[in-house]
Amino acid sequence: MNGGSITLKALQQHLLGTQTAFVSYRLPGETTPESIISTKGFYEIPHIREVFNGKSGFIISPFLKSLPPLFLDAEFTLSGTQFTDPGIGRQEASPVPECRITAPGKEEYIEKLRQVISGINSGRADKAVISRPIEIPFREAGLSIPLFEQLCIDYPSAFVYLAWIPGYGLWTGASPELLLRIENETVTTMALAGTRDAGSRAWTSKEMDEHEWVCRHIEEKLAASGCNDVSRSETGTITAGMAVHLKTGFKAIIEDDNKGKLLEALHPTPAVCGWPEIAALDMIRNTEKYDRSFYTGFLGPVKSEKQAAFYVNLRCMQIFQDKAFVYAGGGITAASDPLAEWEETVLKSQTMLTAIGKIQNLAYF
Ligand SMILES: C=C(O[C@H]1C=CC=C(C(=O)O)[C@@H]1O)C(=O)O
C-alpha cells in the first residue's frame, strides 16, 4: 500500500485490519473529513491541562478525571476522501477489550431513576446526569466505516468521528455539544442541556433549571480561569437528530497559559455530570454500575494552543468484538418523571440507531 492513490474508506479498512491507531473526524459545518494516524498509537498524558504539549494531534479524554486522557500525535494527517497512500504497515496486534457491560432493562432503569429522584428530594444533589448503555446488533467492526460516512451526511452540524483506540476499541459518534473552541485568544463554549422531541411543547421549568446550572458552571469556570470580556448569548434551541436542546453560547478572551486550565475546569459540565459536581458524581457511581469510559468525556483536534476544538462525547457508540453499545443519558432533577427520562434516552439513542439502520440496509462498499 504505497505510492498510489487511496480512498478514505479503503485506508480506514486497512487501518482497522492492521490495528493502527487513527481518528477520522468531520467538524460541524464542514464538508471535508480529516484523518490523523500514528503508528505510535494513543498515549496517556498526565492531566487535561497538559494537552497543549507543543504537539499537534487529537485528544480523547474519559468522563472520569481520575483516568488519564489519551493523545494521538499527528504523524500522518490526511484531508478529504482520496489521497496519496501514506503506506502504513502492520502494527503490533492489540486486542479489542473484553466487554463487561450489561445493559439495564426498562423496569430496572426506571427503578434506578426513582431512587436518584428520592436522593435528590432528600437533598443529596440538585441534579445528576444518569445514563445507560443500550446493546445493539452491530457485529462487524468494518460497518463503522460506512456508518462514519452516513453520520457525516445525516448530521452536518455535529462533530462526527470514528476512532480506533488500541486497548480501548472502536468508538464513533455525532456530538451536538461543543466543550471548547480556541481560535487565537478567543474561546467559545456552550451550555447544552434540556431536551424535548421535535414537537412544539413549551420548555418546562425543570428543563430551564437544568440548563441554568450548566450556564452557571460555565460562567464560574470562565471567571476562575482568568477569562476577560465574557459574553453570553440569548438561550435558544438546536436540533440534534430527533431531539431539540436548549442552548446558550459563551465567548471570552484568554491568555495562552490559562487555556489548558480552562479546559480542565470546564469538564465535566453539569450537562454530563450534575450539580453540585462531587455529589452528582457520587450518585452516578452508585447508580450506573458500568464504566462510561469515553462516553461523556470529550475529544477533538489540537493544532496548537491557538487552534483547537473539543466536543463532548455524546450520541456515540463503542464497538467490542461481538457486541456494541450506544450510550445515552439525561439530567435528573426533583421534577423528573422516570418514564419520561427513559423515553428521553430512547430519543437520544436514535441519533446513532437511525444511521445504523440506513447502512445495514446497504451493501458494504
Ligand atoms: C447526557 C446526554 O445529553 C446531555 C446533553 C444535552 C442534553 C441533555 C439533557 O437534556 O439531559 C444532557 O445533559 C446524552 O446525550 O447522553
PDBQT file of the ligand as one rigid body, heavy atoms in Angstrom, charges set to zero:
ROOT
HETATM    1  C1  LIG A 401     -26.167  13.109  28.520  1.00  0.00    +0.000 C 
HETATM    2  C2  LIG A 401     -26.608  13.342  27.291  1.00  0.00    +0.000 C 
HETATM    3  O1  LIG A 401     -27.045  14.569  26.867  1.00  0.00    +0.000 OA
HETATM    4  C3  LIG A 401     -26.749  15.770  27.569  1.00  0.00    +0.000 C 
HETATM    5  C4  LIG A 401     -26.678  16.835  26.548  1.00  0.00    +0.000 C 
HETATM    6  C5  LIG A 401     -27.789  17.509  26.121  1.00  0.00    +0.000 C 
HETATM    7  C6  LIG A 401     -28.984  17.414  26.840  1.00  0.00    +0.000 C 
HETATM    8  C7  LIG A 401     -29.049  16.711  27.995  1.00  0.00    +0.000 C 
HETATM    9  C8  LIG A 401     -30.303  16.646  28.798  1.00  0.00    +0.000 C 
HETATM   10  O2  LIG A 401     -31.258  17.333  28.437  1.00  0.00    +0.000 OA
HETATM   11  O3  LIG A 401     -30.346  15.911  29.791  1.00  0.00    +0.000 OA
HETATM   12  C9  LIG A 401     -27.843  16.054  28.588  1.00  0.00    +0.000 C 
HETATM   13  O4  LIG A 401     -27.388  16.937  29.556  1.00  0.00    +0.000 OA
HETATM   14  C10 LIG A 401     -26.636  12.297  26.260  1.00  0.00    +0.000 C 
HETATM   15  O5  LIG A 401     -26.919  12.606  25.095  1.00  0.00    +0.000 OA
HETATM   16  O6  LIG A 401     -26.335  11.123  26.568  1.00  0.00    +0.000 OA
ENDROOT
TORSDOF 0
